[in-house]
């Protein structure tokens, strides 16, 4: 079961990496809030139909009984995806990929320690989490001073991007931990995905008119938006939810650390991104740590 979760998680990371690069490119032509709105309205409607078709009464009773957890995961989605979209607008995709997930294992450890029901974390997992976290500071500093694959942004924009990616990392961990609790309370994947987007959609509905923008997309951008919504959002969020179901929170965070590797290779299809040795070094360190952790786990299973 754990191997299935790892495979699903790796497929998610590949699709999510392509999404990060693609959305960073398309958001130069489409407003961020509009991209978020269409992604989340589509996914909420699709998974709500699936959940209601399976058992509408069961979903309503769960909403009444577990509304506090539903509120928490909605806030986590606001932090995670809101931070991700704005980070991708102003930072190199590989930097966003590294920083957003590298903080995850360390933050997950903290949540596990605070949660009395949290499982015990292996020493190697804890060590890898802490070592990976040390690469984030240098990488974000390089981005702040303009020494990364994207240097055309202003200092203010880069600072906003750095703050956004930190918010994104926090949201990722909160969502992983509380999604696991919902699975323990017999929520299905479809049910969780049906209720997780309510707050984000509400924010977009209010914010888009306030910014003076409309809800329509230019004709030439309709197909890119469809590809983005279906293959960049619907499928990946389903895969990550299945990954959370099969793995523990700390192992989810560790699998997500492969995301920056895929992003680094794919981002050079974006003409805006230049070669960055600092990004390659940070991703290489993470890959080395993951490889060491995997070899240790295989050796432990063999004995």
NORHUGI-V779403 format. One record per residue. N is the residue number from 1. RES is the residue in three letters. NEAR is the number of other ideal C-beta (glycine too) atoms within 8 Angstrom. Layout:
BEGIN
{{N:RES:NEAR} {N:RES:NEAR}}
END
This chain:
BEGIN
{{1:UNK:5} {2:UNK:8} {3:UNK:6} {4:UNK:8} {5:UNK:16} {6:UNK:11} {7:UNK:8} {8:UNK:12} {9:UNK:16} {10:UNK:10} {11:UNK:9} {12:UNK:12} {13:UNK:13} {14:UNK:9} {15:UNK:13} {16:UNK:12} {17:UNK:17} {18:UNK:12} {19:UNK:13} {20:UNK:17} {21:UNK:14} {22:UNK:11} {23:UNK:13} {24:UNK:15} {25:UNK:9} {26:UNK:13} {27:UNK:13} {28:UNK:6} {29:UNK:6} {30:UNK:10} {31:UNK:9} {32:UNK:10} {33:UNK:11} {34:UNK:12} {35:UNK:15} {36:UNK:13} {37:UNK:13} {38:UNK:11} {39:UNK:12} {40:UNK:14} {41:UNK:10} {42:UNK:12} {43:UNK:14} {44:UNK:14} {45:UNK:8} {46:UNK:9} {47:UNK:12} {48:UNK:10} {49:UNK:8} {50:UNK:10} {51:UNK:15} {52:UNK:10} {53:UNK:6} {54:UNK:8} {55:UNK:7} {56:UNK:8} {57:UNK:6} {58:UNK:8} {59:UNK:13} {60:UNK:8} {61:UNK:8} {62:UNK:11} {63:UNK:10} {64:UNK:7} {65:UNK:6} {66:UNK:11} {67:UNK:8} {68:UNK:6} {69:UNK:11} {70:UNK:12} {71:UNK:8} {72:UNK:10} {73:UNK:16} {74:UNK:14} {75:UNK:10} {76:UNK:13} {77:UNK:14} {78:UNK:12} {79:UNK:13} {80:UNK:14} {81:UNK:13} {82:UNK:15} {83:UNK:17} {84:UNK:14} {85:UNK:13} {86:UNK:12} {87:UNK:16} {88:UNK:13} {89:UNK:11} {90:UNK:12} {91:UNK:16} {92:UNK:13} {93:UNK:17} {94:UNK:14} {95:UNK:15} {96:UNK:18} {97:UNK:15} {98:UNK:17} {99:UNK:16} {100:UNK:16} {101:UNK:14} {102:UNK:15} {103:UNK:14} {104:UNK:15} {105:UNK:16} {106:UNK:11} {107:UNK:12} {108:UNK:16} {109:UNK:13} {110:UNK:8} {111:UNK:13} {112:UNK:13} {113:UNK:7} {114:UNK:6} {115:UNK:8} {116:UNK:3} {117:UNK:3} {118:UNK:9} {119:UNK:6} {120:UNK:3} {121:UNK:9} {122:UNK:6} {123:UNK:6} {124:UNK:9} {125:UNK:14} {126:UNK:10} {127:UNK:8} {128:UNK:14} {129:UNK:15} {130:UNK:9} {131:UNK:9} {132:UNK:15} {133:UNK:11} {134:UNK:8} {135:UNK:13} {136:UNK:12} {137:UNK:7} {138:UNK:10} {139:UNK:15} {140:UNK:12} {141:UNK:8} {142:UNK:10} {143:UNK:15} {144:UNK:10} {145:UNK:6} {146:UNK:8} {147:UNK:8} {148:UNK:14} {149:UNK:13} {150:UNK:11} {151:UNK:8} {152:UNK:4} {153:UNK:10} {154:UNK:5} {155:UNK:6} {156:UNK:6} {157:UNK:10} {158:UNK:14} {159:UNK:9} {160:UNK:10} {161:UNK:16} {162:UNK:14} {163:UNK:8} {164:UNK:14} {165:UNK:17} {166:UNK:11} {167:UNK:11} {168:UNK:17} {169:UNK:16} {170:UNK:13} {171:UNK:16} {172:UNK:14} {173:UNK:15} {174:UNK:15} {175:UNK:13} {176:UNK:14} {177:UNK:13} {178:UNK:12} {179:UNK:12} {180:UNK:11} {181:UNK:9} {182:UNK:12} {183:UNK:11} {184:UNK:6} {185:UNK:9} {186:UNK:5} {187:UNK:9} {188:UNK:8} {189:UNK:9} {190:UNK:10} {191:UNK:11} {192:UNK:14} {193:UNK:15} {194:UNK:13} {195:UNK:13} {196:UNK:12} {197:UNK:13} {198:UNK:10} {199:UNK:10} {200:UNK:14} {201:UNK:12} {202:UNK:8} {203:UNK:10} {204:UNK:12} {205:UNK:9} {206:UNK:8} {207:UNK:9} {208:UNK:14} {209:UNK:8} {210:UNK:6} {211:UNK:8} {212:UNK:4} {213:UNK:9} {214:UNK:4} {215:UNK:6} {216:UNK:4} {217:UNK:9} {218:UNK:7} {219:UNK:5} {220:UNK:4} {221:UNK:11} {222:UNK:9} {223:UNK:6} {224:UNK:8} {225:UNK:13} {226:UNK:8} {227:UNK:10} {228:UNK:15} {229:UNK:12} {230:UNK:10} {231:UNK:10} {232:UNK:14} {233:UNK:14} {234:UNK:11} {235:UNK:10} {236:UNK:12} {237:UNK:10} {238:UNK:11} {239:UNK:13} {240:UNK:11} {241:UNK:12} {242:UNK:11} {243:UNK:14} {244:UNK:13} {245:UNK:9} {246:UNK:10} {247:UNK:13} {248:UNK:7} {249:UNK:15} {250:UNK:14} {251:UNK:12} {252:UNK:15} {253:UNK:16} {254:UNK:13} {255:UNK:14} {256:UNK:12} {257:UNK:15} {258:UNK:12} {259:UNK:14} {260:UNK:16} {261:UNK:11} {262:UNK:14} {263:UNK:16} {264:UNK:12} {265:UNK:8} {266:UNK:12} {267:UNK:15} {268:UNK:7} {269:UNK:5} {270:UNK:10} {271:UNK:3} {272:UNK:8} {273:UNK:11} {274:UNK:6} {275:UNK:5} {276:UNK:12} {277:UNK:6} {278:UNK:11} {279:UNK:15} {280:UNK:9} {281:UNK:8} {282:UNK:13} {283:UNK:13} {284:UNK:8} {285:UNK:10} {286:UNK:15} {287:UNK:10} {288:UNK:8} {289:UNK:12} {290:UNK:12} {291:UNK:8} {292:UNK:9} {293:UNK:12} {294:UNK:8} {295:UNK:8} {296:UNK:9} {297:UNK:9} {298:UNK:8} {299:UNK:8} {300:UNK:7} {301:UNK:6} {302:UNK:5} {303:UNK:4}}
END
